[in-house]
């Protein structure tokens, strides 16, 4: 078997209202008067959640601009600003959706690693642990709270900082924090989880570890998006645990075609991760026939519009850039198609797929 020894999140707290214990959780990790930095999704600026953050002394709240997915230049800018103002910090606490959580992980790492975050886009390139970091999701589905990567767009590629130093030291899973999520956004991130599971469970890297988590996450997604006629509190609980289990399912396997193709969309067009996966999944019958059939049913049942025609009018040069980014995701393609994936997923075949989107 292929040997992998992977790092998990250090501590997990789950339950409605557990966000109220954040001060108690953070206290042991405060250092020499250095601030805790709360990196909060700009969606919450001026909203009640911000008033519930347990600030002490010189703690800092920064509203993260996640209009687009995190870019390496933004990570570098935030880390440089914190170093200049404080030298170091006690920790970075990400509060928001997957983009905010990825940003928090990346900023934490760049507080202690030299150079640019673009230098660490790849597998196991990070050499030093970051500062203490906490992930608090306010959307469920991406699995960013448990993954060993950050999704970053750099100067030449879209690729995460995949390393054993990337996972959060602590996550706080409070379903109450997801109650204000917009309906469409809730669906797109939920489908990110669903697609994770389809790709993991049908991939060549499948094993009993990833299968166990993937099957549970898939079951929970179906409870929320297939079986129920309306959203309720239990739906928030179920989707939050689906996100956790879905993230764990790919920790020991990998995602596949939908993610590999959507990375190209995100790099060139700035398409957000969840909706990008949905746009691609809508056209993947040849790879995941049963999954796409169920996906289309969930889209219709939940009255969600999936954008179409987003690649219309692109130049050959633009198509080539998306193809380059997508084909650079080698582990994803190998999981989806096997070791001889390069003979199957040719540039012309991928171009045809992009033209459908």
C-alpha positions as CSV (number, residue, x, y, z in Angstrom):
1,X,0.0,0.0,0.0
2,X,1.0,3.6,-0.5
3,X,2.3,5.0,2.9
4,X,0.8,8.2,4.2
5,X,1.2,9.7,7.6
6,X,-1.0,12.8,7.8
7,X,-1.6,15.5,10.3
8,X,-5.1,16.1,11.7
9,X,-6.5,19.2,13.4
10,X,-5.3,19.4,17.0
11,X,-8.5,20.1,18.9
12,X,-12.2,20.1,17.9
13,X,-15.1,21.5,19.8
14,X,-18.7,21.0,18.5
15,X,-22.1,22.1,19.5
16,X,-24.6,24.9,19.4
17,X,-23.4,27.9,21.4
18,X,-19.8,26.6,21.7
19,X,-18.6,29.9,20.1
20,X,-19.4,31.5,23.4
21,X,-16.5,29.6,24.9
22,X,-13.9,31.1,22.5
23,X,-12.2,33.3,25.2
24,X,-11.7,30.3,27.4
25,X,-10.2,28.3,24.5
26,X,-7.8,31.1,23.4
27,X,-6.6,32.1,26.9
28,X,-3.8,29.5,27.3
29,X,-2.4,30.5,23.9
30,X,-1.9,34.2,24.5
31,X,1.7,35.2,24.6
32,X,3.5,38.2,26.2
33,X,0.9,40.8,25.3
34,X,0.9,39.9,21.6
35,X,-2.5,40.3,20.0
36,X,-4.9,37.6,18.8
37,X,-5.8,38.5,15.2
38,X,-9.5,37.7,14.3
39,X,-9.7,37.4,10.5
40,X,-13.4,37.7,9.8
41,X,-15.4,37.3,6.6
42,X,-16.4,40.8,5.5
43,X,-20.0,39.5,5.3
44,X,-20.2,40.0,9.1
45,X,-19.0,43.6,9.2
46,X,-21.5,45.5,11.2
47,X,-23.4,42.4,12.2
48,X,-24.0,40.9,15.6
49,X,-21.4,38.1,15.3
50,X,-18.6,40.7,15.4
51,X,-19.9,42.0,18.8
52,X,-19.6,38.4,20.2
53,X,-15.8,38.2,19.5
54,X,-14.0,38.0,22.9
55,X,-11.5,40.8,22.3
56,X,-8.8,41.5,24.9
57,X,-6.3,44.4,25.2
58,X,-4.7,44.9,21.8
59,X,-6.5,42.2,19.9
60,X,-7.2,43.0,16.3
61,X,-10.3,42.4,14.1
62,X,-9.5,42.4,10.3
63,X,-12.4,42.0,7.9
64,X,-11.2,39.7,5.1
65,X,-12.1,40.7,1.6
66,X,-13.2,37.4,0.1
67,X,-15.1,38.8,-2.9
68,X,-12.6,36.7,-4.8
69,X,-10.8,33.6,-3.6
70,X,-7.6,34.3,-1.6
71,X,-4.6,35.4,-3.6
72,X,-1.0,35.0,-2.6
73,X,-0.4,38.8,-2.8
74,X,-3.3,39.3,-0.3
75,X,-1.8,36.7,2.1
76,X,1.6,38.4,1.9
77,X,0.1,41.8,2.4
78,X,-1.7,40.8,5.6
79,X,1.3,38.9,7.0
80,X,3.6,41.8,6.3
81,X,1.2,44.3,7.9
82,X,1.0,42.2,11.1
83,X,4.8,41.7,11.3
84,X,5.4,45.5,10.8
85,X,2.8,46.5,13.4
86,X,3.3,43.8,16.1
87,X,6.5,41.8,15.3
88,X,4.5,38.7,15.9
89,X,1.0,37.7,17.1
90,X,-0.4,35.2,19.6
91,X,-2.6,33.6,16.9
92,X,-4.8,33.9,13.9
93,X,-8.5,33.1,14.2
94,X,-10.4,32.7,10.9
95,X,-14.1,33.2,11.1
96,X,-16.1,32.7,7.9
97,X,-16.4,30.5,4.9
98,X,-13.8,28.4,3.2
99,X,-11.9,31.3,1.7
100,X,-11.6,33.1,5.0
101,X,-10.4,29.8,6.7
102,X,-7.8,29.3,4.0
103,X,-6.7,32.8,4.3
104,X,-6.2,32.4,8.1
105,X,-4.2,29.2,7.6
106,X,-2.0,30.9,5.0
107,X,-1.4,34.1,7.1
108,X,-0.5,32.0,10.1
109,X,2.1,30.1,8.1
110,X,3.6,33.3,6.6
111,X,4.1,34.8,10.0
112,X,6.9,32.3,10.5
113,X,8.1,31.4,7.0
114,X,10.2,33.7,4.8
115,X,9.5,34.9,1.3
116,X,6.1,34.9,-0.4
117,X,3.2,32.5,0.0
118,X,3.6,31.8,-3.7
119,X,6.9,30.0,-2.8
120,X,5.0,27.4,-0.9
121,X,2.2,26.5,-3.5
122,X,2.6,22.8,-3.8
123,X,3.1,19.7,-1.6
124,X,5.2,19.7,1.5
125,X,7.1,22.9,0.8
126,X,6.4,24.7,4.1
127,X,9.3,24.2,6.5
128,X,8.2,25.9,9.7
129,X,5.0,25.8,11.7
130,X,2.9,29.0,11.7
131,X,1.6,30.8,14.7
132,X,-1.4,29.3,16.6
133,X,-4.4,29.2,14.4
134,X,-8.1,28.5,14.9
135,X,-10.8,27.9,12.3
136,X,-14.4,28.8,12.9
137,X,-16.7,28.0,9.9
138,X,-19.8,30.1,9.2
139,X,-20.6,28.1,6.1
140,X,-20.6,24.3,5.8
141,X,-19.3,22.2,2.9
142,X,-15.8,23.2,1.9
143,X,-14.0,21.0,4.5
144,X,-11.4,23.8,4.8
145,X,-11.7,23.5,8.6
146,X,-10.0,20.1,8.5
147,X,-7.9,20.1,5.4
148,X,-4.1,20.2,5.1
149,X,-4.2,22.8,2.3
150,X,-5.1,26.3,1.5
151,X,-6.7,27.2,-1.8
152,X,-4.6,30.1,-3.1
153,X,-4.3,31.8,-6.5
154,X,-0.8,32.8,-7.2
155,X,1.0,34.6,-10.1
156,X,1.2,31.5,-12.2
157,X,-1.1,28.9,-10.7
158,X,-3.9,28.1,-8.4
159,X,-2.6,25.7,-5.9
160,X,-2.7,25.2,-2.1
161,X,0.0,25.3,0.5
162,X,-0.3,21.6,1.2
163,X,1.7,20.6,4.3
164,X,1.6,19.0,7.7
165,X,1.9,22.6,9.1
166,X,-1.3,23.8,7.4
167,X,-4.1,22.2,9.5
168,X,-5.7,24.3,12.2
169,X,-4.6,23.8,15.8
170,X,-8.2,24.2,16.9
171,X,-11.6,24.3,15.2
172,X,-14.8,25.5,16.7
173,X,-17.9,23.9,15.0
174,X,-21.0,25.9,16.1
175,X,-24.0,25.3,13.7
176,X,-25.6,28.5,15.0
177,X,-23.1,30.5,13.1
178,X,-24.4,29.2,9.8
179,X,-28.0,30.3,10.2
180,X,-27.6,33.6,8.3
181,X,-26.0,32.0,5.3
182,X,-27.7,33.0,2.0
183,X,-29.7,30.2,0.4
184,X,-27.7,30.0,-2.8
185,X,-24.3,30.2,-1.0
186,X,-25.4,27.5,1.4
187,X,-26.3,25.2,-1.6
188,X,-23.0,25.9,-3.4
189,X,-20.8,25.1,-0.4
190,X,-23.0,22.1,0.4
191,X,-22.5,20.8,-3.1
192,X,-18.7,21.3,-2.6
193,X,-19.0,18.7,0.1
194,X,-21.3,16.4,-2.0
195,X,-18.8,16.6,-4.9
196,X,-15.9,15.9,-2.6
197,X,-17.6,12.6,-1.7
198,X,-18.5,11.6,-5.2
199,X,-14.9,12.2,-6.3
200,X,-13.4,10.4,-3.3
201,X,-15.8,7.4,-3.3
202,X,-15.3,6.8,-7.1
203,X,-11.6,7.6,-7.2
204,X,-8.7,5.2,-7.6
205,X,-7.2,6.3,-4.3
206,X,-10.2,5.0,-2.4
207,X,-9.6,3.1,0.9
208,X,-11.6,2.2,3.9
209,X,-10.6,5.3,5.8
210,X,-11.8,7.7,3.1
211,X,-14.7,5.5,2.3
212,X,-16.0,5.5,5.9
213,X,-16.0,9.3,6.1
214,X,-17.2,9.8,2.5
215,X,-20.2,7.6,2.9
216,X,-21.3,9.3,6.1
217,X,-20.9,12.8,4.5
218,X,-22.8,11.7,1.5
219,X,-25.6,10.4,3.6
220,X,-25.9,13.7,5.5
221,X,-25.8,15.7,2.3
222,X,-28.7,13.6,1.0
223,X,-30.7,14.1,4.2
224,X,-30.4,17.9,3.7
225,X,-30.7,18.3,0.0
226,X,-32.8,15.3,-1.2
227,X,-35.0,14.1,1.7
228,X,-36.1,17.4,3.3
229,X,-38.7,19.7,2.0
230,X,-37.5,22.7,4.0
231,X,-34.4,24.0,5.8
232,X,-34.4,23.7,9.6
233,X,-31.9,23.8,12.5
234,X,-31.2,20.2,12.1
235,X,-30.1,20.9,8.5
236,X,-27.4,23.3,9.8
237,X,-26.2,20.6,12.3
238,X,-26.1,17.9,9.6
239,X,-24.4,19.9,6.9
240,X,-21.7,21.1,9.4
241,X,-20.9,17.5,10.2
242,X,-21.1,16.5,6.5
243,X,-18.5,19.2,5.8
244,X,-16.2,17.8,8.5
245,X,-16.6,14.2,7.4
246,X,-16.2,15.2,3.7
247,X,-13.0,17.0,4.5
248,X,-11.7,13.9,6.3
249,X,-12.7,11.7,3.4
250,X,-10.2,13.4,1.1
251,X,-7.5,13.6,3.8
252,X,-6.5,10.1,2.9
253,X,-7.6,10.1,-0.7
254,X,-8.2,13.0,-3.1
255,X,-10.8,14.9,-5.1
256,X,-11.2,14.5,-8.9
257,X,-12.3,15.9,-12.2
258,X,-14.8,18.6,-11.0
259,X,-12.2,20.2,-8.7
260,X,-9.3,19.9,-11.3
261,X,-11.4,21.6,-13.9
262,X,-12.9,24.3,-11.6
263,X,-9.3,25.3,-10.5
264,X,-8.8,26.5,-14.1
265,X,-12.1,28.5,-14.0
266,X,-11.1,30.1,-10.7
267,X,-7.6,31.1,-11.9
268,X,-8.7,32.7,-15.1
269,X,-12.3,34.0,-14.4
270,X,-12.2,34.3,-10.6
271,X,-15.1,31.9,-10.2
272,X,-15.7,31.1,-6.6
273,X,-14.9,27.5,-5.5
274,X,-18.3,26.2,-4.6
275,X,-20.2,27.6,-7.6
276,X,-17.3,26.6,-9.9
277,X,-17.6,23.0,-8.8
278,X,-21.3,23.1,-9.5
279,X,-20.8,24.6,-13.0
280,X,-18.4,21.8,-13.8
281,X,-20.3,19.0,-12.2
282,X,-23.3,19.9,-14.3
283,X,-21.4,18.5,-17.4
284,X,-19.5,15.5,-16.0
285,X,-21.9,12.6,-16.9
286,X,-19.2,10.7,-18.6
287,X,-17.1,10.6,-15.4
288,X,-19.7,10.4,-12.6
289,X,-23.1,9.4,-14.2
290,X,-25.0,8.6,-11.0
291,X,-23.6,11.5,-9.1
292,X,-24.4,14.0,-11.8
293,X,-27.9,12.6,-12.1
294,X,-28.5,13.1,-8.4
295,X,-26.8,16.5,-8.5
296,X,-29.2,17.7,-11.2
297,X,-32.1,16.5,-9.1
298,X,-30.9,18.5,-6.1
299,X,-30.4,21.6,-8.2
300,X,-34.0,21.4,-9.5
301,X,-35.5,20.4,-6.1
302,X,-33.8,23.3,-4.3
303,X,-34.6,25.8,-7.1
304,X,-31.0,26.8,-7.7
305,X,-29.7,28.4,-10.9
306,X,-26.3,27.1,-12.2
307,X,-24.6,29.6,-14.5
308,X,-24.0,28.5,-18.0
309,X,-21.9,29.8,-20.9
310,X,-19.2,31.3,-18.8
311,X,-16.5,30.2,-21.2
312,X,-18.2,31.7,-24.2
313,X,-15.9,34.1,-26.2
314,X,-12.7,33.1,-24.5
315,X,-9.5,33.2,-26.7
316,X,-7.3,30.3,-27.4
317,X,-4.7,31.8,-25.1
318,X,-7.2,31.9,-22.3
319,X,-8.3,28.3,-22.8
320,X,-4.7,27.3,-22.8
321,X,-4.1,29.0,-19.5
322,X,-7.1,27.2,-17.9
323,X,-5.9,23.9,-19.3
324,X,-2.4,24.5,-18.0
325,X,-3.7,25.2,-14.5
326,X,-6.1,22.2,-14.5
327,X,-3.5,19.7,-15.8
328,X,-1.2,20.9,-13.1
329,X,-3.4,19.2,-10.6
330,X,-1.8,15.8,-11.1
331,X,-2.9,14.0,-7.9
332,X,-6.5,14.9,-8.7
333,X,-6.4,13.5,-12.2
334,X,-4.6,10.4,-11.1
335,X,-7.3,9.8,-8.4
336,X,-10.0,10.2,-11.0
337,X,-8.6,8.4,-14.0
338,X,-5.7,6.3,-12.7
339,X,-1.9,6.3,-13.4
340,X,-2.3,6.6,-17.1
341,X,-4.5,9.7,-16.8
342,X,-2.4,11.8,-19.1
343,X,-3.2,9.5,-22.1
344,X,-6.9,9.9,-21.3
345,X,-7.2,13.6,-20.4
346,X,-5.6,15.2,-23.5
347,X,-5.6,19.0,-24.0
348,X,-8.1,18.7,-26.7
349,X,-10.5,16.7,-24.6
350,X,-10.2,19.2,-21.7
351,X,-10.7,22.1,-24.1
352,X,-14.0,20.5,-25.3
353,X,-15.1,20.2,-21.7
354,X,-14.3,23.8,-21.0
355,X,-16.2,24.9,-24.1
356,X,-19.4,23.3,-22.6
357,X,-19.3,25.4,-19.4
